């Protein structure tokens, strides 16, 4: 590409969360599958930047799903997201996979517009942003802790596939931090299930999940459950979120000793 910026500016209608038209996606993306759509995930500032600074726009390939999986709502899973759009006035859920990222040259989008039939509310745009950030910010727990609690959280995931749309996240704290304990030494564990205050029965769902987790964790060897509580997002404070870690479904620990601190922005 030459050193001269292409005719690209802030008048472009492309924004984070818009969907490329099928015609543009087929032309700009080699190998896009039948029925797949391309959702823009680049930040608005990067989209608006000239092509010398930011020559590409990042998109994720997505497919329409008829049955939303509650385990993939609210950015609870770091690898897969069911994101709710409004399509021609009706609810439409797109299945996004973190591994399906592609780049589109801005030169291929000049004089084109995103698909006007797909609209993303600001609340769901924030869910998309939270999900994108979580892939790189999520905490890596000790393998021993993962192994001890995976059965209880695995049952929770099965429950969330059919219910739990009003649950935002599960946060945990544990002691000792960042240590692989011997089989005879227990981890102390605190668990908080956070409900969406705007969901009609969000707190009821959070309490049900907390009860299910408590039942399993209370019988788990190597875990000393100190507290488990359901809270709404109006109760769960910034301080709470800074002293705990979000436990995401399909969580895996990629870290090995020696442990170091995880920086949180």
Residue pairs with C-beta under 8 A, 6 or more apart in sequence:
1 51
1 55
1 107
3 52
4 52
5 50
5 51
5 52
6 50
6 51
6 106
6 107
6 110
7 110
8 50
8 51
8 106
8 107
8 110
9 48
9 50
10 48
12 47
12 48
12 109
13 113
13 114
14 40
14 47
14 57
14 109
14 114
15 40
15 44
15 47
15 114
16 40
16 41
16 42
16 43
16 44
16 47
16 125
16 128
16 129
17 39
17 40
17 41
17 120
17 124
17 125
17 128
18 39
18 40
18 114
18 115
18 118
18 120
19 37
19 38
19 39
19 40
19 85
19 94
19 114
19 115
19 118
20 28
20 37
20 38
20 39
20 40
20 59
20 104
20 114
20 115
21 112
21 113
21 114
21 115
22 37
22 115
24 108
24 109
24 112
25 32
25 36
25 37
25 38
25 59
26 32
27 108
28 38
28 104
28 105
28 108
28 109
29 38
29 59
29 61
29 102
29 104
32 38
32 61
33 61
33 63
35 63
35 64
36 61
36 62
36 63
37 61
37 62
37 63
37 64
37 94
37 115
37 118
38 59
38 60
38 61
38 62
38 102
38 104
39 59
39 60
39 61
39 62
39 83
39 94
39 96
39 128
40 47
40 57
40 58
40 59
40 114
41 58
41 59
41 60
41 101
41 128
41 132
42 54
42 56
42 57
42 58
42 59
46 54
46 57
47 54
47 57
51 106
51 107
54 106
55 105
55 106
56 103
56 104
56 105
56 106
57 103
57 104
57 106
57 109
58 101
58 102
58 103
58 104
59 101
59 102
59 103
59 104
60 96
60 97
60 98
60 100
60 101
60 102
61 97
61 100
61 102
62 83
62 94
62 95
62 96
62 97
62 100
63 94
63 95
64 92
64 93
64 94
64 95
65 82
65 93
65 94
65 95
66 93
68 82
68 84
68 93
68 165
69 82
69 161
70 160
70 161
70 162
70 163
70 164
70 165
70 167
71 77
71 157
71 160
71 161
71 164
71 249
72 80
72 81
72 82
72 95
73 81
73 82
73 84
73 164
73 165
74 127
74 165
74 167
74 168
74 169
74 196
75 81
75 127
75 128
75 130
75 131
75 134
75 169
76 160
76 167
76 168
76 169
76 170
76 248
76 249
77 248
77 249
77 250
78 98
78 131
78 134
78 135
78 138
78 248
78 250
78 251
79 97
79 98
79 99
79 135
79 250
80 95
80 96
80 97
80 98
80 250
81 95
81 96
81 98
81 127
81 128
81 131
82 93
82 94
82 95
82 96
83 93
83 94
83 96
83 120
83 124
83 127
83 128
84 91
84 92
84 93
84 121
84 124
85 91
85 92
85 93
85 94
85 118
85 119
85 120
85 124
86 92
86 118
86 119
86 120
86 121
87 117
87 118
87 119
88 117
92 118
96 128
96 131
98 135
120 128
134 246
134 248
137 264
137 265
138 246
138 248
138 251
139 245
139 246
139 262
140 253
140 254
140 255
140 262
141 174
141 245
141 247
141 251
141 253
142 178
142 179
142 180
142 181
142 187
142 253
142 259
143 180
143 253
143 256
144 180
144 181
144 187
144 222
145 174
145 187
146 251
146 252
146 253
148 187
148 220
148 221
148 222
148 223
149 189
149 217
149 220
149 223
151 216
151 220
152 213
152 216
152 217
152 220
153 170
153 213
153 247
153 249
153 251
155 212
155 216
156 170
156 209
156 212
156 213
156 216
156 249
157 249
157 250
159 208
159 209
159 212
160 167
160 209
160 249
163 205
163 208
164 205
164 209
165 199
165 205
166 195
166 196
166 199
166 200
166 201
166 202
166 203
166 205
166 206
167 193
167 194
167 195
167 196
167 202
167 205
167 206
167 209
168 194
168 195
168 196
168 233
169 194
169 246
169 248
170 191
170 192
170 193
170 194
170 209
170 213
170 246
170 247
171 191
171 192
171 194
171 236
171 240
171 241
171 244
171 245
171 246
171 247
172 189
172 190
172 191
172 192
172 244
172 245
172 247
173 189
173 190
173 243
173 244
173 245
174 187
174 188
174 189
174 190
175 187
175 188
176 187
177 259
178 259
178 260
178 261
179 259
180 257
181 187
181 222
183 222
185 222
186 222
186 223
186 224
187 222
187 223
187 224
188 224
188 226
189 217
189 223
189 224
189 225
189 226
190 226
190 227
190 228
190 244
191 210
191 213
191 214
191 217
191 225
191 227
191 228
191 229
192 228
192 229
192 230
192 231
192 236
192 240
192 244
193 206
193 207
193 209
193 210
193 213
193 228
193 229
193 230
193 231
194 206
194 230
194 231
194 232
194 233
194 236
195 202
195 203
195 205
195 206
195 230
195 231
195 232
195 233
196 202
196 232
196 233
197 232
197 233
197 234
199 205
202 232
203 230
203 232
206 230
206 231
206 232
207 230
209 230
210 228
210 229
210 230
213 228
214 225
214 228
217 223
217 225
217 228
218 225
231 240
242 264
